[in-house]
């Protein structure tokens, strides 16, 4: 039971960090926060994502490129450019590493208003950091696993960020339904998104990238939006972009 609670906690906490801090805040600037809170969420993201931590700055640049060039040859992750999901995720990793280590020239329009904590990102993205997290996960499983089959969850825990990315970037560009006709393959993967915290409403998101609420229809509940509203009420963040509602069913 402990292993399953741990797995569920890592799944949702790491996903929350991705969609709240790296995606909606860093990439799209849907809300603002003080530098103090920004550093807090840097730390929160590192602790919850562990071995699959991604730099908010590098993530944001890569994601902005995805929106600007969706399903074209310049898209850093698209099923249209890859024969299988593993190839796409390797291309994603390559694009991320090139951006992270400044090995590719990026236009200035993709680098505006990015969160930056250089020394921390260098530490959090280091091979030593990732190795220590993997060791910690393995030791946790050794102590608490009660059946060998539970170790099948270990590779997912270690690569949780990539696993989440694969679900959205591959499957949400291949399967699902649409609310909006777009010039790309983005679709809403799930009718009720209890697994991806709003991230699977991909068609909605590509229509209104900066909207703080990824849901559009009454049944498209985005739980992170309600957390954002609470944090806004508590003055932790300040909303910049209000939710957009515009249904065009094809």
Secondary structure as UniProt FT lines:
FT   HELIX           2..17
FT   HELIX           18..27
FT   STRAND          31..33
FT   HELIX           35..49
FT   HELIX           50..52
FT   HELIX           56..68
FT   TURN            69..71
FT   TURN            73..74
FT   HELIX           79..81
FT   HELIX           85..100
FT   TURN            101..102
FT   HELIX           108..110
FT   TURN            112..113
FT   HELIX           118..124
FT   HELIX           127..144
FT   HELIX           148..153
FT   HELIX           154..158
FT   HELIX           160..166
FT   HELIX           167..171
FT   TURN            172..174
FT   TURN            197..200
FT   HELIX           202..207
FT   TURN            209..210
FT   TURN            218..219
FT   HELIX           223..233
FT   TURN            234..235
FT   STRAND          237..239
//
